[in-house]
Amino acid sequence: MSHSSASNASAPKRRSRWLLLPLAVLACLIVAVAAGPAFIQAHPDVITNAVDWVREAVGPQPVALVESVYYREVDLVDRLRYRMTGQGPEWQLNDKVVRAAPPAQAAQPGIHPAPAATPAPAKTQPKAAGADRGVHAIAAPSGTKRALPTAPAANPQPAPAGPPDALQPIIADGAAPGEGMWQPLTTLGQPPSESPLLWQTFIRPDPSRPFAAVALVAMDLSRSQLHLVAGAKEPVANPPRTEARPGVIPRDVQTSGQLLAAWNGGFKAVNGHYGMMTDGVVWLPPIEGMGTAAVDNNGHVLIGAWGRGVDPKGPWQAWRQNNPPLIENGVVNPDVIKQANTIRWGAALDGTVSIWRSGMGTTPDGRWLIYAAGNSLSVQTLTEALKAAGVNNAMQLDVNMSFERFDTFSAQPQPVPKSSTHETLPVTAVKLIKQMQGNSAQWLLPYDRDFFYLTYRSPS
């Protein structure tokens, strides 16, 4: 056979190999989409460290593109699976919210309220906090200037025992069992002689994704104190600060019997450089107009936009910023819808990508601090869930599966993981949602990222 004949014969083989390449890439993508969420949940630190390493090596844009494609494909698979099987991604509260459903009402597929628990006290004529079925952005009047409070309003006096008003469902097919019904959330710092300080429920904010549920926790600020902790590494200060950064709930608080809950903060410094201050130390300077959670020297809590709702000259003990506000003075930020497709809501991911997201807000009377977190959420559906919970000022916290974490605490001592000194931690962290990351030592040992925690405070 001549040389030219051999070359001609090998050409189809080369072409077939090139045709196999996109098929191999497609196969890898399918495997990643199918197995990725489970692998991320099993090895969150491995994935986080690997992504950070790749981002430093190749830059943020290629990583952002890969993340966006990956999460959109995961969402596509989740919706397709729901249409075919009625099942969505696993999502289950550890301390169950249950309400007996009418005989004709079946449990919503993909949501597992599970074993019975003490239901929340019934409310007469519940307020329709979520009667507004969608997010309606209303721009503030042109030229409007709001007065700046010099400090938050005083902590509200304890109201009669009971949870916030029951929530009205957002999805028109009716409530899933337990949806919108507040139930006491068990935790270490709850005095047995007082009404519950923490209440939980869930709500489904997205008619196009009925499997997507948002866990909501209402925390009574009239009897609790909010604290903010800088992580052992984040936010990275510029210029670097020399102050100590333990990144942990202090041991005396862990042993006090008054620890109620702890949860995630906001983005890493590289993803927005949003401001943060603790105990008079400014880790990153504030940015005008950004959503801010602030705590003053008397422990009063205020959430609002820096320079509008939050006075830069206020007597602040700590504050944390993250993205523009979601809701400001009862009005949904128009950018939640108008600019949802920008990366301002997710660092590398835009606001329309359905992923794990978290946020928090306060009610108009200042009594309740509401935390919200769930999977398969856009910035719009996260905002809908917070609005349905009755908040009038709200901000987004962190996003992505590795970083949504909310824990209550039990009095169960536990050995320090991987410790050769047989040290014992005085309490155990208990996840709000089983699929959240972290372990039973979360917040009790040094943590790289910033976070909030809540302690009991006597109403007197």
RODO-2510 file (C-alpha; in nm, 4 decimals, decimal comma):
residues 460
     n   res          X          Y          Z
     1     m     0,0000     0,0000     0,0000
     2     s     0,1322     0,3419    -0,0921
     3     h     0,2025     0,6136     0,1652
     4     s    -0,0815     0,8302     0,0305
     5     s    -0,3242     0,5390     0,0577
     6     a    -0,2240     0,4807     0,4212
     7     s    -0,2708     0,8505     0,4986
     8     n    -0,6128     0,8510     0,3394
     9     a    -0,7120     0,5460     0,5421
    10     s    -0,6023     0,7039     0,8701
    11     a    -0,7931     1,0298     0,8069
    12     p    -1,1362     0,8839     0,8951
    13     k    -0,9870     0,7451     1,2172
    14     r    -0,8588     1,0901     1,3162
    15     r    -1,1957     1,2446     1,2369
    16     s    -1,3740     0,9812     1,4424
    17     r    -1,1426     1,0530     1,7356
    18     w    -1,2248     1,4249     1,7100
    19     l    -1,5958     1,3392     1,7019
    20     l    -1,5523     1,1384     2,0216
    21     l    -1,4143     1,4430     2,2047
    22     p    -1,7430     1,6373     2,2374
    23     l    -1,9188     1,3136     2,3295
    24     a    -1,6634     1,2557     2,6048
    25     v    -1,7060     1,6123     2,7288
    26     l    -2,0841     1,5668     2,7273
    27     a    -2,0511     1,2395     2,9170
    28     c    -1,8285     1,4070     3,1777
    29     l    -2,0812     1,6889     3,2154
    30     i    -2,3662     1,4400     3,2653
    31     v    -2,1667     1,2533     3,5314
    32     a    -2,0762     1,5820     3,7030
    33     v    -2,4366     1,7013     3,7047
    34     a    -2,5644     1,3667     3,8312
    35     a    -2,2988     1,2988     4,0934
    36     g    -2,1717     1,6499     4,1650
    37     p    -2,4224     1,7632     4,4311
    38     a    -2,3730     1,4433     4,6328
    39     f    -1,9935     1,4712     4,6060
    40     i    -2,0005     1,8400     4,7049
    41     q    -2,2164     1,7575     5,0056
    42     a    -1,9826     1,4764     5,1114
    43     h    -1,6608     1,6749     5,0550
    44     p    -1,7424     2,0471     5,0795
    45     d    -1,3959     2,1582     5,1914
    46     v    -1,2253     1,9633     4,9119
    47     i    -1,4445     2,1277     4,6479
    48     t    -1,4134     2,4756     4,7996
    49     n    -1,0345     2,4559     4,8214
    50     a    -1,0068     2,3162     4,4685
    51     v    -1,2249     2,5929     4,3222
    52     d    -1,0254     2,8590     4,5079
    53     w    -0,6993     2,7121     4,3758
    54     v    -0,8268     2,7060     4,0161
    55     r    -0,9618     3,0614     4,0487
    56     e    -0,6193     3,1852     4,1611
    57     a    -0,4488     2,9964     3,8788
    58     v    -0,6697     3,0909     3,5824
    59     g    -0,8644     3,3925     3,7092
    60     p    -1,2282     3,4382     3,8148
    61     q    -1,3928     3,4578     3,4708
    62     p    -1,3252     3,0996     3,3503
    63     v    -1,4367     2,9633     3,6873
    64     a    -1,7498     3,1785     3,6774
    65     l    -1,8365     3,0416     3,3331
    66     v    -1,7911     2,6797     3,4421
    67     e    -1,9931     2,7345     3,7616
    68     s    -2,2748     2,9031     3,5714
    69     v    -2,2981     2,6233     3,3132
    70     y    -2,2782     2,3544     3,5815
    71     y    -2,5498     2,5003     3,8072
    72     r    -2,7833     2,5701     3,5150
    73     e    -2,7501     2,2084     3,4021
    74     v    -2,8142     2,0843     3,7568
    75     d    -3,1283     2,2996     3,7707
    76     l    -3,2413     2,1649     3,4325
    77     v    -3,1991     1,8070     3,5544
    78     d    -3,3822     1,8824     3,8801
    79     r    -3,6828     2,0291     3,6978
    80     l    -3,6912     1,7435     3,4470
    81     r    -3,6758     1,4853     3,7268
    82     y    -3,9589     1,6619     3,9089
    83     r    -4,1796     1,6537     3,5989
    84     m    -4,1104     1,2840     3,5448
    85     t    -4,1107     1,1530     3,9037
    86     g    -4,2587     1,4249     4,1239
    87     q    -3,9356     1,4292     4,3242
    88     g    -3,6944     1,7213     4,3639
    89     p    -3,3575     1,7476     4,5390
    90     e    -3,3484     1,6186     4,8962
    91     w    -3,4401     1,8864     5,1491
    92     q    -3,5334     1,8045     5,5063
    93     l    -3,5512     2,0032     5,8288
    94     n    -3,3845     1,8399     6,1282
    95     d    -3,6477     1,9673     6,3730
    96     k    -3,9594     1,8903     6,1734
    97     v    -4,2458     2,1272     6,0956
    98     v    -4,5670     1,9260     6,0676
    99     r    -4,9312     2,0026     6,0286
   100     a    -5,1950     1,7397     5,9663
   101     a    -5,3031     1,7751     5,6049
   102     p    -5,6683     1,7363     5,5003
   103     p    -5,7435     1,3884     5,3620
   104     a    -5,7457     1,5142     5,0023
   105     q    -5,4105     1,6940     5,0396
   106     a    -5,1016     1,4863     4,9831
   107     a    -4,7539     1,5863     5,0978
   108     q    -4,5705     1,7902     4,8366
   109     p    -4,3207     1,5702     4,6493
   110     g    -3,9567     1,6483     4,7190
   111     i    -4,0247     1,7965     5,0651
   112     h    -4,0143     1,5679     5,3665
   113     p    -4,1629     1,7218     5,6821
   114     a    -4,1554     1,3727     5,8451
   115     p    -4,2234     1,2773     6,2113
   116     a    -4,4848     1,4612     6,4102
   117     a    -4,3863     1,7409     6,6449
   118     t    -4,5740     1,9877     6,8609
   119     p    -4,7549     2,2239     6,6236
   120     a    -4,7409     2,5990     6,6657
   121     p    -5,0302     2,7570     6,8560
   122     a    -5,3207     2,8342     6,6295
   123     k    -5,3674     3,1973     6,5345
   124     t    -5,7034     3,3576     6,4816
   125     q    -5,7345     3,5504     6,1595
   126     p    -5,3689     3,5095     6,0577
   127     k    -5,2162     3,8059     5,8863
   128     a    -5,1693     3,7479     5,5141
   129     a    -4,7990     3,8309     5,5192
   130     g    -4,7510     3,6525     5,1920
   131     a    -5,0762     3,7468     5,0263
   132     d    -4,8774     3,9316     4,7646
   133     r    -4,8168     3,6336     4,5376
   134     g    -4,5147     3,7736     4,3590
   135     v    -4,2337     4,0168     4,4005
   136     h    -4,3473     4,3598     4,2902
   137     a    -4,0593     4,6016     4,2584
   138     i    -4,1551     4,9614     4,3295
   139     a    -3,8956     5,2275     4,2667
   140     a    -3,8606     5,4980     4,5326
   141     p    -3,9896     5,8393     4,4217
   142     s    -3,7272     6,0418     4,2416
   143     g    -3,5338     6,2697     4,4708
   144     t    -3,6781     6,1122     4,7868
   145     k    -3,4498     6,1409     5,0886
   146     r    -3,5148     5,9402     5,4015
   147     a    -3,4134     6,0630     5,7443
   148     l    -3,1175     5,8731     5,8901
   149     p    -3,1728     5,7282     6,2349
   150     t    -2,8843     5,8051     6,4696
   151     a    -2,9323     5,4612     6,6268
   152     p    -3,1780     5,1736     6,5984
   153     a    -3,5042     5,1912     6,7845
   154     a    -3,4863     5,0411     7,1325
   155     n    -3,5269     4,6673     7,1544
   156     p    -3,9001     4,5954     7,1447
   157     q    -4,0640     4,4907     7,4681
   158     p    -4,1518     4,1210     7,4796
   159     a    -4,4889     4,0661     7,3171
   160     p    -4,7416     3,8070     7,4354
   161     a    -4,6135     3,4538     7,3950
   162     g    -4,6429     3,3145     7,0467
   163     p    -4,4821     3,3041     6,7042
   164     p    -4,5111     3,5504     6,4161
   165     d    -4,8313     3,5350     6,2149
   166     a    -4,8813     3,2288     5,9973
   167     l    -4,7684     3,2714     5,6371
   168     q    -4,9943     3,2486     5,3361
   169     p    -4,8683     3,0139     5,0617
   170     i    -4,7127     3,1700     4,7525
   171     i    -4,7821     2,8757     4,5205
   172     a    -5,1468     2,8621     4,4172
   173     d    -5,1848     2,4849     4,4640
   174     g    -5,2094     2,5346     4,8416
   175     a    -4,9760     2,4754     5,1324
   176     a    -4,7728     2,1596     5,1811
   177     p    -4,8149     2,0026     5,5266
   178     g    -4,6581     2,2390     5,7779
   179     e    -4,5828     2,5125     5,5243
   180     g    -4,6140     2,8581     5,6757
   181     m    -4,6925     2,7270     6,0259
   182     w    -4,4400     2,8443     6,2859
   183     q    -4,3165     2,5829     6,5298
   184     p    -4,0767     2,6208     6,8256
   185     l    -3,7165     2,5431     6,7313
   186     t    -3,5360     2,3495     7,0030
   187     t    -3,2071     2,4977     7,1241
   188     l    -2,9808     2,5049     7,4280
   189     g    -3,0242     2,8708     7,5311
   190     q    -3,4047     2,8580     7,5507
   191     p    -3,5151     2,9195     7,9133
   192     p    -3,7695     2,6477     8,0015
   193     s    -3,9847     2,8994     8,1887
   194     e    -4,0232     3,1386     7,8921
   195     s    -4,2051     3,1248     7,5611
   196     p    -3,9865     3,0098     7,2681
   197     l    -3,7291     3,2556     7,1341
   198     l    -3,6778     3,0714     6,8041
   199     w    -3,9507     2,9575     6,5652
   200     q    -3,9162     2,7812     6,2323
   201     t    -4,1221     2,7060     5,9249
   202     f    -4,0723     2,6773     5,5495
   203     i    -4,2292     2,8229     5,2375
   204     r    -4,2142     2,7378     4,8665
   205     p    -4,1568     3,0625     4,6731
   206     d    -4,1288     2,9431     4,3098
   207     p    -4,4283     2,8089     4,1127
   208     s    -4,1927     2,6887     3,8386
   209     r    -3,9972     2,4850     4,0968
   210     p    -4,2499     2,3519     4,3501
   211     f    -3,9753     2,1366     4,5023
   212     a    -3,7738     2,4448     4,6086
   213     a    -3,8333     2,5200     4,9767
   214     v    -3,6918     2,7956     5,1949
   215     a    -3,6353     2,7313     5,5661
   216     l    -3,7256     3,0321     5,7793
   217     v    -3,6171     3,0964     6,1386
   218     a    -3,7722     3,3801     6,3397
   219     m    -3,5551     3,4987     6,6320
   220     d    -3,7025     3,7174     6,9066
   221     l    -3,4717     4,0212     6,9348
   222     s    -3,6505     4,1445     7,2486
   223     r    -3,4838     3,8617     7,4423
   224     s    -3,1658     3,7929     7,2497
   225     q    -2,8343     3,9499     7,1545
   226     l    -2,6787     3,9354     6,8045
   227     h    -2,3014     3,8986     6,7687
   228     l    -2,0725     3,9148     6,4623
   229     v    -1,7406     3,7286     6,4388
   230     a    -1,4603     3,7853     6,1882
   231     g    -1,3388     3,4553     6,0432
   232     a    -0,9876     3,3253     6,0987
   233     k    -0,9101     3,4228     5,7358
   234     e    -1,2106     3,6124     5,5961
   235     p    -1,2791     3,8826     5,5169
   236     v    -0,9221     3,9434     5,4047
   237     a    -0,8343     4,2929     5,5258
   238     n    -0,6684     4,5483     5,2991
   239     p    -0,4298     4,6611     5,4346
   240     p    -0,3826     4,3514     5,6542
   241     r    -0,4771     4,3912     6,0208
   242     t    -0,2733     4,2487     6,3068
   243     e    -0,5645     4,1990     6,5475
   244     a    -0,6344     3,8462     6,6633
   245     r    -0,8923     3,6575     6,4576
   246     p    -0,9991     3,3419     6,6430
   247     g    -1,2991     3,2850     6,4130
   248     v    -1,4886     3,0958     6,6826
   249     i    -1,7658     3,1410     6,9390
   250     p    -1,5790     3,2244     7,2633
   251     r    -1,5501     2,9312     7,5028
   252     d    -1,7173     3,1233     7,7868
   253     v    -2,0208     3,1701     7,5587
   254     q    -2,0150     2,8006     7,4687
   255     t    -2,0341     2,7113     7,8404
   256     s    -2,2787     2,9871     7,9385
   257     g    -2,5967     2,7925     7,8669
   258     q    -2,7254     3,0949     7,6736
   259     l    -2,6099     3,0096     7,3200
   260     l    -2,9102     3,0006     7,0864
   261     a    -2,7952     2,9801     6,7229
   262     a    -2,5207     3,0634     6,4726
   263     w    -2,5246     3,1107     6,0957
   264     n    -2,3199     3,2082     5,7912
   265     g    -2,2096     3,5606     5,7030
   266     g    -2,1485     3,6997     5,3545
   267     f    -1,9135     3,6745     5,0568
   268     k    -1,5376     3,6437     5,0730
   269     a    -1,3533     3,9740     5,0410
   270     v    -1,2455     3,9028     4,6828
   271     n    -1,6114     3,8743     4,5786
   272     g    -1,7211     4,2330     4,6307
   273     h    -1,5019     4,3744     4,9093
   274     y    -1,8134     4,4449     5,1148
   275     g    -1,7474     4,6258     5,4421
   276     m    -1,7221     4,4698     5,7866
   277     m    -1,6419     4,5925     6,1373
   278     t    -1,6278     4,4071     6,4708
   279     d    -1,5434     4,5522     6,8124
   280     g    -1,4220     4,8749     6,6564
   281     v    -1,1910     4,6998     6,4058
   282     v    -1,2754     4,7873     6,0437
   283     w    -1,1722     4,4823     5,8414
   284     l    -1,3029     4,6299     5,5161
   285     p    -1,4395     4,9849     5,4693
   286     p    -1,8138     5,0276     5,4095
   287     i    -1,9617     5,0831     5,0634
   288     e    -2,2368     5,3399     5,0191
   289     g    -2,5812     5,1936     4,9534
   290     m    -2,4946     4,8315     5,0298
   291     g    -2,7199     4,6137     5,2444
   292     t    -2,5883     4,6214     5,6019
   293     a    -2,6648     4,4380     5,9240
   294     a    -2,5557     4,6606     6,2138
   295     v    -2,5465     4,6105     6,5918
   296     d    -2,5085     4,9126     6,8185
   297     n    -2,3362     4,9398     7,1563
   298     n    -2,6596     4,8489     7,3366
   299     g    -2,7143     4,5388     7,1248
   300     h    -2,9930     4,6804     6,9087
   301     v    -3,0089     4,5417     6,5546
   302     l    -3,0733     4,7369     6,2343
   303     i    -3,0744     4,6134     5,8729
   304     g    -3,0752     4,8649     5,5889
   305     a    -2,8714     5,0386     5,3201
   306     w    -2,5505     5,2056     5,4346
   307     g    -2,5983     5,5828     5,4220
   308     r    -2,9802     5,5619     5,3984
   309     g    -3,1214     5,3229     5,6561
   310     v    -2,7952     5,2789     5,8455
   311     d    -2,6247     5,5977     5,9617
   312     p    -2,2451     5,5787     5,9150
   313     k    -2,2104     5,7875     6,2330
   314     g    -2,4248     5,5587     6,4473
   315     p    -2,2867     5,4074     6,7698
   316     w    -2,2081     5,0761     6,6050
   317     q    -2,0330     4,7886     6,7757
   318     a    -2,0322     4,5743     6,4601
   319     w    -2,1668     4,5708     6,1040
   320     r    -2,1513     4,3486     5,7965
   321     q    -2,2366     4,4370     5,4346
   322     n    -2,3221     4,2079     5,1439
   323     n    -2,4773     4,3119     4,8073
   324     p    -2,7415     4,5838     4,7673
   325     p    -3,0516     4,5465     4,9874
   326     l    -3,3163     4,2976     4,8763
   327     i    -3,5962     4,4852     5,0537
   328     e    -3,5722     4,8403     5,1853
   329     n    -3,8437     4,9977     5,4032
   330     g    -4,0951     4,7454     5,2725
   331     v    -4,0099     4,8037     4,9052
   332     v    -3,8419     4,5323     4,6985
   333     n    -3,5249     4,6557     4,5310
   334     p    -3,6068     4,6957     4,1571
   335     d    -3,2672     4,5451     4,0760
   336     v    -3,3827     4,2127     4,2228
   337     i    -3,5734     4,1720     3,8951
   338     k    -3,4241     4,4307     3,6588
   339     q    -3,0617     4,3336     3,7148
   340     a    -3,1057     3,9792     3,8360
   341     n    -2,8844     3,8598     3,5500
   342     t    -2,5778     4,0379     3,6864
   343     i    -2,3104     3,8914     3,9114
   344     r    -2,3849     4,1450     4,1864
   345     w    -2,6059     3,8798     4,3503
   346     g    -2,3646     3,5892     4,3396
   347     a    -2,0027     3,7029     4,2915
   348     a    -1,9371     3,4642     4,0021
   349     l    -2,3026     3,3679     3,9477
   350     d    -2,5830     3,5982     3,8452
   351     g    -2,9084     3,6314     4,0334
   352     t    -3,1108     3,4146     3,7953
   353     v    -2,9049     3,1007     3,8627
   354     s    -3,0964     2,8689     4,0973
   355     i    -2,8593     2,7607     4,3729
   356     w    -2,8355     2,7495     4,7512
   357     r    -2,8870     3,1035     4,8826
   358     s    -2,9351     3,2632     5,2225
   359     g    -3,0493     3,5989     5,3560
   360     m    -3,1969     3,7714     5,6585
   361     g    -3,4226     4,0602     5,7467
   362     t    -3,6151     4,2319     6,0248
   363     t    -3,9870     4,2884     6,0731
   364     p    -4,1311     4,6435     6,0919
   365     d    -4,1746     4,6315     6,4715
   366     g    -3,8107     4,5296     6,5158
   367     r    -3,9040     4,2242     6,7197
   368     w    -3,8147     3,9466     6,4776
   369     l    -3,4905     3,8761     6,2950
   370     i    -3,5704     3,6322     6,0134
   371     y    -3,3072     3,4012     5,8602
   372     a    -3,3851     3,2293     5,5288
   373     a    -3,1992     2,9590     5,3362
   374     g    -3,2728     2,6946     5,0768
   375     n    -3,1745     2,5260     4,7527
   376     s    -3,2839     2,5964     4,3934
   377     l    -3,3307     2,9680     4,4647
   378     s    -3,2781     3,2725     4,2474
   379     v    -3,2303     3,6097     4,4118
   380     q    -3,5935     3,6850     4,3243
   381     t    -3,7396     3,3750     4,4922
   382     l    -3,5193     3,4267     4,8001
   383     t    -3,6616     3,7794     4,8191
   384     e    -4,0171     3,6474     4,7799
   385     a    -3,9651     3,4107     5,0730
   386     l    -3,8365     3,6906     5,2973
   387     k    -4,1193     3,9220     5,1942
   388     a    -4,3726     3,6478     5,2648
   389     a    -4,2209     3,6166     5,6139
   390     g    -4,3125     3,9798     5,6797
   391     v    -3,9720     4,1496     5,6779
   392     n    -3,9468     4,5115     5,5661
   393     n    -3,5653     4,5293     5,5398
   394     a    -3,3602     4,2382     5,4078
   395     m    -3,0221     4,1506     5,2606
   396     q    -2,8678     3,8490     5,0921
   397     l    -2,5966     3,6582     5,2777
   398     d    -2,3782     3,3860     5,1259
   399     v    -2,4607     3,1585     4,8295
   400     n    -2,3566     2,8130     4,7018
   401     m    -2,4006     2,4784     4,8763
   402     s    -2,0762     2,4935     5,0746
   403     f    -2,1599     2,8101     5,2684
   404     e    -2,5272     2,8022     5,3797
   405     r    -2,5061     2,6993     5,7442
   406     f    -2,7458     2,7557     6,0353
   407     d    -2,7154     2,5699     6,3637
   408     t    -2,8902     2,5536     6,6974
   409     f    -2,7136     2,3889     6,9913
   410     s    -2,7694     2,1012     7,2307
   411     a    -2,6155     2,0511     7,5762
   412     q    -2,4461     1,7308     7,4577
   413     p    -2,0653     1,7505     7,5095
   414     q    -1,8523     1,6088     7,2276
   415     p    -1,4842     1,5273     7,1724
   416     v    -1,2955     1,7626     6,9463
   417     p    -1,2766     1,6063     6,5963
   418     k    -0,9301     1,4681     6,5099
   419     s    -0,7874     1,5834     6,8432
   420     s    -0,5046     1,3899     7,0081
   421     t    -0,5454     1,5819     7,3362
   422     h    -0,8903     1,4390     7,4181
   423     e    -1,0310     1,7913     7,4456
   424     t    -1,4087     1,8097     7,4816
   425     l    -1,6409     2,0729     7,3413
   426     p    -1,9192     2,1666     7,5866
   427     v    -2,2031     2,1698     7,3307
   428     t    -2,3030     2,0209     6,9962
   429     a    -2,4144     2,2101     6,6849
   430     v    -2,7351     2,0869     6,5191
   431     k    -2,8077     2,1763     6,1543
   432     l    -3,1301     2,3491     6,0599
   433     i    -3,1482     2,1557     5,7296
   434     k    -2,9948     1,8096     5,7034
   435     q    -2,8442     1,8867     5,3625
   436     m    -2,6526     2,1894     5,4937
   437     q    -2,2753     2,1582     5,5184
   438     g    -2,0739     2,1552     5,8390
   439     n    -2,0495     1,9169     6,1331
   440     s    -2,1357     1,9048     6,5012
   441     a    -1,8345     2,1252     6,5856
   442     q    -1,9392     2,4065     6,3478
   443     w    -1,8616     2,7530     6,4950
   444     l    -1,7176     2,5866     6,8102
   445     l    -1,3721     2,5507     6,6527
   446     p    -1,1872     2,8122     6,4418
   447     y    -1,3686     2,8788     6,1131
   448     d    -1,2203     3,0645     5,8142
   449     r    -1,5327     3,2658     5,7273
   450     d    -1,7186     3,5348     5,9223
   451     f    -2,0473     3,4450     6,0904
   452     f    -2,3241     3,5585     6,3256
   453     y    -2,4309     3,4027     6,6526
   454     l    -2,7191     3,4700     6,8923
   455     t    -2,7363     3,4492     7,2729
   456     y    -3,0168     3,4753     7,5231
   457     r    -3,0688     3,8111     7,6940
   458     s    -3,3103     3,8674     7,9810
   459     p    -3,5930     4,1065     7,8829
   460     s    -3,5209     4,3040     8,2006
***
